Amino acid sequence: MKLEDLEIYNLSMNLSDIVFFEVNKMPQFHKNTLGKQWIRAADSVCLNISEGFGRFIFRDSRSFSIIARGSLYESKTCMTKAFRRELITKELYDNLLKRYNNLGVKLNNYITAQTKSMQ
């Protein structure tokens, strides 16, 4: 299996691209504060999935997946802050919330599968 065949990788790549382009529309002050943190957190999800995928020891791979899950929740919190600060629309918030929740379920399932492979 190739990394590009992994569904959570593709979902996280798409999500981080959406975040990047939305933050890019924000005024400079918001880009430099919440925006950069949101991009870093969103990018960290797919980057950690990638790094874990490249490890051949299940324990290492699982550790990176757990870090990716933490970054997913950090990114989701940034999205919520952006919405509460009226930097993104309700429509975008609802769309992203579905994406975050879907990816969260799939990432949890992936971690569970990795845990079973370790046993």
N, C-alpha and C positions, 0 to 999 in steps of 0.2 A: 504494500500500500504506500502511496505517495502522500506527502503532507497535504497537497492540493486536493486530495480525495476526502480529507477529513472534514466533515460537515461543520464542526465547531470552529475550525480554522476559517472556513469561508464565511460563516456567519459573523465571526469576530472581525474579519477583514472588512466586510461590508459595513458593519456598524462603526468601526473606527474611521472609515472614509466619510460616512455621513456626518459624524461628529466634527471631523476636520473642516469640511466645507461649511458647516453651520457656524462654527467658531470663527471661521475666516470672514463671515459677514458681520461679526460683532464690532462695535466701536473699539478703538485701540485700548482704552482702559480695561474693558471687560476681557479682551483677548489676553492682556498681560496678567490678569489676576485669575479669575475662574477658568477662562478659556484654555490657557496653556496647561493647567492642571487636568482639565477634562480630556484634552487631546492625549496627554501623557498616560493617563489612566486607561483610556480606550485603546491606545496603541499597545499598552503593556499586556492586554488580554491576549491578542494574537501573537505577540512576541514571545510570551511565556509558553503558550501552546506550542509554538514552533520549537523553542529550545527544549522543551520536554520531549517532544516527538523525536528529536535528534539524539536523545539519550537512549542507551540500550539496557539500562538497568531500570526495572519497573519502579523501584522506590524513588529514583531521581526524577523519572518522568512524572510520577504522581505528585511529587513535591512542586514541580513547575505548574502543574494543572491546578493545584490548590492556590498557588500564588496568582495564577490567572483569574481564578474565581474571586479572590480578594480585590483584584484590580477591576473586575466587572462591577462589583458592588461599589467601589470607589467612583467609578465612572457613572454609575446609575445615580449616586448621590450628587455628583456634579450636575447631571441633567436636571435633577429635581431643584437644585439651587438656581440653575439658569431659568427654569420655568417660574419659580417663586419670585425671581428678580425681574420677570417679564422680558427676558432676553430671547426666549423661544415661544412659539405659539402653542396653544392647547392642542391643536391638531398634530403638530410635530411631537409634542410631549407624549401624546397618546400612542402615536406610531412607534416612537423610540421605546416607550415602556413595554409594549408588546415584544419588541425585538430583544430587549434586555431580559425579560422574563423567560422567553423562549430559549435564549442562549443559556441562561442560568440553569434551566431544567436539563438541557442537553449536556452542559458541562458537568453538572452533578452526576448524571448517568455515566459519563465518561470516566469520572473519578471513581465511581463505584466499580466500573469494569476494570479499571487499573488495579484497584484494591483486591479484587478477586483474582486477578492474574498474579499478584504477589503471593497469594496463599497457596 
